[in-house]
């Protein structure tokens, strides 16, 4: 597998803030070209999170965590899980 240029990571980080859809597409293309990579998966998860694609974000974070248990994906995964588990019954009974 070819080495992933660090500039790709930087580009994806910037793109997540400006065009998360494009960031997801570029991350997916990079994963196809370079193979599994925890950082690429984590960045794709961040883009999915920004788009509120919770299950896709979880999938990316879990895959990143499998590749690198020390990855920041573990914290991001816990955050998404807490969002999905959130329940506020008072909001439904004023």
N, C-alpha and C positions, 0 to 999 in steps of 0.2 A: 504494500500500500504506500502511495506517495505521502510525503509529509505535508500536513495541513499548514498553510502559511498563516502566521499570526495576524496578518492584515485581514484575513477572512473573518476571524473572530471579531475584530474591531469594526469591520463593516457591518456585520450582523447586529452587533450591539447598537450601533447608530441607527440602523434600519428599523429595529424593533420600535424605537421611539417615533419614527416618522411614517413607516408603512409596514405594519406588522404582517400583513398578508404577503408582501414581497419577501420579508424576512423568513417567513415559514417556507416559502417556495425555494429560496436560496439555500436555506439550511437543509431542506430535503434533497436538493440537487447535490450539495456538498457531501451529504451522507451517502448518496449513491456513488459519487466519484471516489470518496476517500474511505468509505466503510464506516463501521460503528465508531463513534467518538463521543465520550461523555460530555465534553464541552459543547459540541454541536447539538447534541440532544437536549442539553440544558437550555441553550439559547433558543432552540425551536420550542421548548416548553414555555419559555418566557414570552415568546411571540404568541403562542396559543393562549396563555394566560391573559395577555393584553386584549385579545379578541374574545375573551370569556368562553373559550373552547376548553372547558374544565377537564373533560375526559381525555382529550388529546394531550393537554398539558400533563396530566397525571401519567399517561402512557410514556411520554417523553422523559419525565423525571424518573419514573421507575426504571426505564431502560438505562438512563445515565447512571443511576445509582447501582445497577447491576455491574456496569463496567468499572465504576469507580465509587466504592462505598463512602469515600471521603469527599465526594463531590458536593457542591452547594445544592445539588438537586434534592438532597434529603430534606433540607430546610424548606425549600420551595414546595416539595411534595406535602410536607406537614401543613404548610399554610393553605394549600388548595384543599386538602382533606378537611381542615377546620372550617373552611368556607362552605364546603358541601354538607358538612354535618350541622351547621348552624341552624338553630330553630329558635324562633321567638314567638311563642304562643300568644303573648300579649299583643302582638301586632294584629292578630286576627280577631281579638275580642276587646274592642275599645271600651 
